[in-house]
């Protein structure tokens, strides 16, 4: 490749094929990734384009586009497409072999090697892992000499395995296109497209992953045409009589499907489809009514806790109500939705996730529902989006510019700051003396300086006088972190105003033998291990939970620092947690926490959250956020007894 990934290459080609500006959200939807992932990709894309005499131009409220400086656009396309040729990496090959076996009907090692343009031995090397996945999904691999490889198993299991593989976040557009053009499926893709059009026209369905759903529908019809029909499972019967089921029965292209196939098909469409809230969909009037009430409840709680009134934001309210109606329908019908961002949500917006979970638990009994983690995470995203929009309106970043290279250089610096980071309020530029005098009487969020500059009260970063793309990225990263810190602080300050005035002690959440005070720790990784040790010893956690916490910090950054100098670390419920638990490690010497843009911390709080109804994270953050308690943690002669007595 050319120093960029396949997805990044595909994003560049996507931008080249669009003459105007394209928003990050549009790119994220096209490639089925988060906005954050797109932004990370764009940082690499910018550098690649600059090396090839192209620029990535950004325009507020419009999006981005590629601008040619030197090389011809066709030359760039050739470079990119050459890079995509035969570029099946290990991950792509694994998923291709897996899906190719499931498509069948028979396939040989040589055939797979030819299709991927790799050696036969490369295919053979992949097979043990492929067989493991298939066996774990109750699908058996049979190798017949002279014929090749075939699979056997319950038809529903075969389809479910293909579906979960296809919808994996690791299966990108290049691999999807390769699967779609296979002779076995290509003939059925036109039929699948027509079926999707009919469902969209008649039932107001918008498919969330259109390209993959097209392949899945083609695959099901292909299996049926080969005499492989779904089994009549009890859990599929609930789809009989739904509006989607009735619509599918009326589509002539599906006339040869059995009753069981139609039920399986209906469940698949319901799981992937987003519906308009109308009488034609499976969402009932009662679901809509419940959604309206829960939406009102959540908005009232958000206003009560955060002093934020979202009732007047009509688009947000309508979107939340619509999502809740679909979620309620899924919950009532036992339809599971997979939220691929759930871990990111838990790590990157843990306070809002816990807040949302707490409020939805209050609704369960009244509405006969049981919200799972995936649904809670989606709703937390909605609320976070609204809350962050409110903060952007209220909170204007103040950035002090320090430059000692003269008026002209200072003017260029300010001009480029305003172009590259329009969301900030740039003050200056000032020289060092003027800047120090200004900071004595004014507060700013960040100092951007062309020379070394230090102030005890505010963070500063050094940039080049002409402000490179890398400098802009660094400034944006710092402002994003400042915004996150501000959101956490505001959330906690307003949250505590709504809590009952009964005292809550650390001893209520953390046992004495799970509190450790040490002089120093060699690294943040070691701190997590030391903090977890009491929980490993008593069997509350397994060692893999500790490893998962460390990986989470590396993967998602230092978002766990919810309170100044205190990190609240945790992993998932399937990562090796045996029972609800908490522990705390206090280092008298501060340590740097995180890999990128590390923060100084003194305290690691390990959270083992197994019970969905647990509020232990909010409780611990609530106690340790109190200023008096944070000051106490810095005492030279701090004891475990002092920690146990901390309260709010």
ZALUM-794480 format. One record per residue (C-alpha): residue number from 0; x, y, z. Coordinates in steps of 0.1 Angstrom, whole numbers, plus 2048, in hexadecimal, padded with zeros to 3 digits. Layout:
NUM,X,Y,Z
...
REM end
This chain:
0,800,800,800
1,80A,825,800
2,80D,82A,826
3,7E7,82C,82A
4,7CE,810,832
5,7B5,802,819
6,798,815,82A
7,7AC,835,827
8,7B2,82E,803
9,78D,828,7FD
10,784,848,80F
11,79B,85C,7F8
12,78B,84C,7D9
13,769,853,7E8
14,773,878,7EC
15,781,879,7C9
16,760,86C,7BB
17,74D,888,7CC
18,752,8AA,7BC
19,746,8BE,7DA
20,74C,8BE,800
21,745,89E,813
22,73D,89E,839
23,74F,887,851
24,72D,878,85B
25,727,86F,836
26,749,85D,834
27,742,84C,856
28,721,83F,849
29,72F,834,828
30,74B,81F,838
31,737,814,857
32,74F,823,870
33,74D,83F,88A
34,754,864,884
35,772,860,89B
36,780,844,885
37,77C,85A,866
38,78E,877,876
39,7AB,860,87F
40,7AC,854,85C
41,7AC,877,84E
42,7CB,880,862
43,7DE,864,84E
44,7CC,86D,82E
45,7D8,892,831
46,7FC,888,833
47,7F9,870,815
48,7E8,88A,800
49,802,8A4,808
50,81E,88C,7FD
51,80B,889,7DC
52,805,8AE,7D6
53,7E1,8AE,7E1
54,7D0,8C0,7FF
55,7B2,8B6,815
56,79D,8D6,817
57,785,8DA,834
58,768,8F3,835
59,753,8F9,854
60,72F,8EB,851
61,737,8DD,82E
62,750,8C2,833
63,771,8B8,821
64,77D,8B4,7FE
65,79D,8AC,7EC
66,7AE,8C9,7DA
67,7C9,8C3,7BF
68,7E9,8D6,7C1
69,800,8C5,7AA
70,7FB,8A1,79E
71,7DE,898,787
72,7BF,888,798
73,7C1,86A,781
74,7E5,864,78C
75,7D9,863,7B0
76,7BE,84A,7A7
77,7D8,833,797
78,7EE,834,7B6
79,7D0,82C,7CC
80,7C2,810,7B7
81,7E4,800,7B3
82,7E6,800,7D9
83,7C5,7EE,7DC
84,7CE,7D2,7C3
85,7D4,7B1,7D3
86,7D4,7C2,7F5
87,7C3,7A8,80A
88,7D3,7AA,82C
89,7D2,78E,846
90,7B0,79A,854
91,7A0,79D,832
92,7AC,77A,827
93,79E,76B,847
94,77B,77A,842
95,77B,773,81D
96,783,74E,823
97,769,74C,83E
98,74D,75B,829
99,758,749,80A
100,754,727,81C
101,731,732,828
102,727,73B,805
103,734,71B,7F6
104,726,704,7E9
105,749,6F5,7E6
106,76B,707,7E7
107,78F,6FB,7E5
108,7AF,709,7F3
109,7BC,710,7D0
110,79C,722,7C7
111,79E,738,7E5
112,7C3,73F,7DE
113,7BB,749,7BA
114,79E,760,7C4
115,7B4,773,7DE
116,7D4,770,7C8
117,7E8,760,7E4
118,7F9,73E,7E9
119,7E7,71F,7F2
120,7FB,71D,812
121,7EE,73F,81D
122,7CB,732,81A
123,7D4,712,82D
124,7E3,727,849
125,7C2,73A,84E
126,7AD,71B,850
127,7B1,711,875
128,7A3,733,880
129,787,731,866
130,77D,70E,872
131,77D,71A,896
132,764,736,88E
133,74E,71F,87A
134,74D,705,896
135,746,71F,8B0
136,727,728,89B
137,71C,703,898
138,728,701,874
139,73D,6E2,86B
140,759,6E3,851
141,75B,6C3,83B
142,779,6BE,824
143,772,6A7,807
144,790,69B,7F3
145,78C,6A4,7CE
146,76E,6BB,7D5
147,779,6D5,7EE
148,76B,6E4,80E
149,746,6E5,816
150,734,6EF,836
151,717,6DE,848
152,701,6EA,863
153,6DF,6F8,86E
154,6D5,711,853
155,6CD,72C,86C
156,6F0,728,87B
157,700,72A,859
158,6ED,74A,850
159,6F4,759,872
160,719,752,86F
161,71A,762,84C
162,706,780,859
163,71C,786,878
164,73C,783,863
165,72F,79A,847
166,724,7B5,860
167,745,7B4,873
168,755,7D6,875
169,775,7C6,867
170,763,7BF,845
171,769,7DE,831
172,75C,7EA,810
173,778,7DA,7FB
174,770,7B8,809
175,74B,7BE,807
176,74E,7C6,7E2
177,763,7A7,7DC
178,748,791,7EC
179,72B,7A2,7D9
180,73B,79B,7B7
181,73F,775,7BD
182,72C,762,7A3
183,717,750,7BD
184,708,771,7CB
185,70B,78A,7AF
186,6EC,77C,79D
187,6D7,780,7BC
188,6E3,7A4,7C5
189,6CB,7B4,7AC
190,6AE,7A2,7BB
191,6BB,7AC,7DE
192,6BD,7D0,7D3
193,699,7CF,7C6
194,68C,7C0,7E7
195,69E,7DB,7FB
196,68E,7F6,7E5
197,66B,7E7,7EB
198,671,7E6,810
199,67D,80A,810
200,660,816,7FB
201,644,803,80C
202,650,802,830
203,666,820,834
204,685,80B,83C
205,6A7,81B,83B
206,6C2,800,83C
207,6DF,809,853
208,6F9,7F5,83F
209,6EB,7F4,81C
210,708,7E3,80A
211,70B,7C7,823
212,6E5,7C2,826
213,6E4,7BE,800
214,6FE,7A2,801
215,6EC,791,81F
216,6CA,791,80C
217,6DB,784,7ED
218,6EB,769,802
219,6CA,75E,812
220,6B9,75C,7F0
221,6D7,749,7E2
222,6D5,72F,7FF
223,6B0,72B,7F9
224,6B5,726,7D4
225,6CE,70A,7DD
226,6B3,6F8,7F2
227,6C1,705,814
228,6A4,712,828
229,6A2,721,84B
230,695,70C,867
231,674,716,878
232,682,722,899
233,66C,72D,8B6
234,67E,74E,8B9
235,675,757,895
236,650,753,899
237,64B,774,8A9
238,652,785,887
239,633,774,878
240,617,78E,871
241,62E,7AC,873
242,62B,7C7,858
243,64E,7BE,84B
244,645,799,849
245,625,7A1,836
246,638,7B7,81E
247,652,79C,817
248,637,782,810
249,62A,799,7F5
250,64B,79D,7E2
251,64A,785,7C5
252,670,781,7C4
253,66D,76F,7E6
254,651,758,7DB
255,667,739,7DE
256,671,73F,802
257,661,729,81C
258,64F,737,83B
259,66E,732,850
260,683,745,836
261,66B,762,837
262,66C,763,85D
263,692,762,85D
264,692,77D,842
265,67A,793,856
266,690,791,875
267,6AE,79A,861
268,69D,7B9,852
269,690,7C4,874
270,6B3,7C2,883
271,6C4,7D6,868
272,6A8,7EE,85F
273,6A1,811,86C
274,67C,819,869
275,667,838,864
276,64E,83A,881
277,62E,833,86E
278,612,81B,870
279,622,807,854
280,63F,7FC,869
281,643,7E2,884
282,646,7FD,89E
283,624,7FE,8AF
284,611,81C,8BC
285,618,810,8DF
286,63E,810,8D8
287,63C,833,8CB
288,628,83F,8E9
289,642,82E,901
290,65E,83E,8ED
291,64F,860,8F1
292,64B,85C,917
293,66F,84E,91B
294,67D,86A,905
295,66B,884,91B
296,678,873,93B
297,69C,873,92E
298,69B,897,923
299,68D,8A1,945
300,6A8,88E,957
301,6C3,89E,941
302,6B5,8C0,948
303,6B2,8B9,96D
304,6D5,8AB,970
305,6E8,8C0,957
306,6D3,8DF,956
307,6D0,8DA,931
308,6AE,8DE,920
309,6AC,8C9,900
310,687,8CB,8FB
311,689,8E7,8E1
312,6A2,8D4,8CB
313,687,8C4,8B5
314,69E,8B0,89E
315,6B0,8A0,8BC
316,68F,898,8CE
317,680,889,8AF
318,6A0,874,8A9
319,6A1,867,8CD
320,67C,85F,8CC
321,67F,84C,8AC
322,69D,839,8B8
323,68C,830,8D8
324,66D,823,8C6
325,682,80C,8B1
326,696,801,8D0
327,676,7F9,8E3
328,669,7E5,8C6
329,68A,7D1,8C5
330,68A,7CB,8EA
331,666,7BF,8EA
332,66C,7A7,8CE
333,68D,79A,8DB
334,6A1,7A9,8BD
335,6C5,7AF,8C7
336,6D8,7CC,8B7
337,6FE,7CC,8B6
338,70D,7EE,8BF
339,731,7EC,8B3
340,73A,80C,8C5
341,72F,7FF,8E7
342,752,7FC,8F5
343,75C,81F,8E8
344,73D,82E,8F8
345,744,81E,91A
346,768,82A,91A
347,764,84C,909
348,743,859,918
349,741,844,937
350,72E,85E,94C
351,712,862,932
352,710,83D,92D
353,70C,837,953
354,6F3,854,955
355,6DF,846,938
356,6E0,823,946
357,6D3,82F,968
358,6B6,841,958
359,6AC,825,941
360,6AC,80C,95E
361,692,822,96F
362,67C,81E,950
363,67E,7F8,94D
364,664,7EF,967
365,64A,808,95B
366,64C,7FD,936
367,654,7D8,939
368,676,7DC,928
369,699,7D1,92F
370,6B3,7E7,91E
371,6D3,7D5,914
372,6F5,7E5,912
373,6F3,7EA,8EC
374,6D3,7FE,8EE
375,6DF,812,90C
376,6FF,81B,8F9
377,6EB,828,8DB
378,6D5,83E,8F1
379,6F3,84B,904
380,702,856,8E2
381,6E2,86A,8DB
382,6E3,87B,8FC
383,708,882,8FA
384,704,891,8D8
385,6EA,8A9,8E5
386,6FE,8B1,904
387,71E,8B8,8F0
388,70A,8CF,8D8
389,6FE,8E2,8F6
390,721,8E5,903
391,72E,8F2,8E1
392,714,90D,8E2
393,71D,917,905
394,743,910,906
395,75A,924,8EF
396,77E,919,8F0
397,796,935,8F8
398,7B8,930,8E9
399,7D4,948,8F0
400,7ED,94C,8D4
401,811,954,8DD
402,829,95E,8C2
403,84A,971,8C4
404,853,970,89E
405,842,991,895
406,821,99F,88A
407,820,98E,868
408,827,96B,876
409,80E,971,892
410,7F3,97B,879
411,7FA,95B,864
412,7F8,946,884
413,7D6,955,88E
414,7C8,952,86A
415,7D1,92D,868
416,7C4,926,88B
417,7A2,936,881
418,7A1,922,861
419,7AC,901,870
420,79B,903,892
421,77D,91A,88C
422,76C,90E,8AC
423,785,921,8C2
424,787,945,8CD
425,7AB,94F,8C5
426,7BA,96A,8DB
427,7DA,97C,8D0
428,7F4,976,8C4
429,807,984,8E1
430,82C,982,8EA
431,838,96F,909
432,837,98D,920
433,814,998,914
434,807,974,917
435,812,970,93B
436,802,991,944
437,7E2,987,933
438,7E0,966,945
439,7E2,977,967
440,7BF,986,961
441,7AF,96F,947
442,7A8,94A,944
443,7AE,937,924
444,7AA,912,91B
445,7CB,90E,907
446,7EA,920,8FE
447,7F7,91B,8DA
448,81B,929,8D8
449,836,92A,8BE
450,850,92B,8DA
451,854,918,8FB
452,83A,925,913
453,830,919,935
454,814,923,94D
455,80A,90F,96C
456,7E5,915,966
457,7E0,90C,942
458,7ED,8F3,929
459,802,8FF,90C
460,80E,8EF,8EB
461,82A,8FA,8D4
462,823,8FC,8AF
463,835,908,890
464,831,92C,886
465,81F,923,866
466,809,909,877
467,80B,8E7,865
468,7EF,8CE,861
469,7FF,8BA,87E
470,7FD,8D9,894
471,7D8,8DE,88C
472,7D2,8B9,894
473,7E4,8BD,8B6
474,7D0,8DC,8BF
475,7AF,8CB,8B6
476,7B9,8AD,8CB
477,7C1,8C3,8E9
478,7A0,8D6,8E6
479,78D,8B6,8E3
480,79C,8AA,904
481,795,8CC,914
482,771,8CA,908
483,76E,8A6,916
484,77D,8B2,938
485,764,8CF,938
486,747,8B8,931
487,751,8A0,94D
488,755,8BC,965
489,734,8CC,95D
490,722,8AB,95D
491,72F,8A2,980
492,729,8C5,98E
493,705,8C5,983
494,6FF,8A0,98A
495,708,8A3,9AE
496,6EE,8BF,9B3
497,6D3,8A6,9AC
498,6DF,88A,9C4
499,6D0,882,9E5
500,6E1,893,A02
501,6E8,873,A15
502,70E,86C,A19
503,71F,854,A02
504,741,847,A0D
505,75D,836,9FA
506,75A,81A,A13
507,737,814,A04
508,747,80C,9E2
509,76A,800,9E9
510,776,7E7,A04
511,794,7EF,A1A
512,7AA,7D4,A0C
513,7A5,7E1,9E9
514,7B5,803,9F0
515,7DA,806,9EB
516,7F1,825,9F0
517,814,824,9E1
518,831,83C,9DE
519,834,839,9B8
520,82C,823,99A
521,842,81D,97C
522,826,821,962
523,801,824,95D
524,800,800,952
525,810,7F5,972
526,7F8,80B,986
527,7DA,7F9,976
528,7EA,7D7,97E
529,7F1,7E1,9A3
530,7CE,7F0,9A7
531,7BF,7D0,99A
532,7D3,7B8,9AF
533,7BB,7B5,9CD
534,79F,7AE,9B5
535,7B3,793,9A3
536,7BD,783,9C4
537,799,780,9D1
538,78C,774,9AF
539,777,792,9A6
540,78A,797,986
541,79F,782,96F
542,7C1,78D,961
543,7B3,792,93F
544,79C,7AD,94D
545,7BC,7C0,956
546,7CA,7BB,934
547,7AA,7C8,924
548,7AB,7E7,93A
549,7CE,7EF,92E
550,7C4,7E9,90A
551,7A7,800,90E
552,7BD,81D,919
553,7D4,817,8FB
554,7B6,814,8E3
555,7A0,830,8F0
556,7B7,848,901
557,7B5,858,923
558,78F,85E,923
559,78F,84B,944
560,79D,869,956
561,77B,876,960
562,787,88B,97E
563,7A9,89E,97F
564,7C5,885,987
565,7AD,868,98B
566,7A8,84C,971
567,78A,835,973
568,794,816,95F
569,77E,7F8,955
570,778,7DE,93A
571,75A,7CC,92C
572,743,7B3,93F
573,751,797,929
574,775,79F,92F
575,77A,78A,94F
576,765,799,96B
577,755,781,983
578,743,799,99B
579,73E,7BE,9A1
580,75D,7CE,9B0
581,772,7ED,9B4
582,795,7F5,9C0
583,7AB,814,9C2
584,7D1,81B,9C0
585,7DF,83C,9CB
586,802,846,9C1
587,812,862,9D5
588,827,86A,9B6
589,813,873,997
590,816,85D,978
591,80E,863,953
592,7EF,851,948
593,7E8,847,924
594,7FC,844,904
595,7F1,862,8F0
596,7EF,884,901
597,7F4,874,923
598,7E6,884,943
599,7F6,886,965
600,7E2,870,97F
601,7E7,866,9A3
602,7CA,84D,9A6
603,7BE,82E,993
604,79B,822,99B
605,794,7FF,98D
606,76F,7F9,986
607,762,7D6,981
608,73E,7DC,976
609,72A,7BC,970
610,707,7C6,97C
611,6F4,7DB,963
612,6E3,7EC,980
613,703,7F7,990
614,70A,81C,996
615,72D,816,9A5
616,73F,82A,98A
617,729,849,98F
618,72B,845,9B5
619,751,843,9B5
620,755,860,99D
621,73C,874,9B2
622,750,86F,9D2
623,773,874,9C3
624,769,893,9AF
625,763,8A6,9CF
626,77F,8BF,9D2
627,786,8B8,9F7
628,78B,893,9F0
629,7A2,89A,9D3
630,7B7,8B1,9E9
631,7B8,896,A04
632,7C6,87D,9EB
633,7E5,893,9E8
634,7ED,891,A0E
635,810,884,A15
636,805,86F,A32
637,7E5,862,A21
638,7D7,841,A31
639,7BE,827,A26
640,7A8,833,A42
641,7A8,856,A33
642,79D,848,A12
643,781,834,A21
644,773,853,A32
645,770,866,A12
646,74C,86F,A0A
647,733,887,9FA
REM end
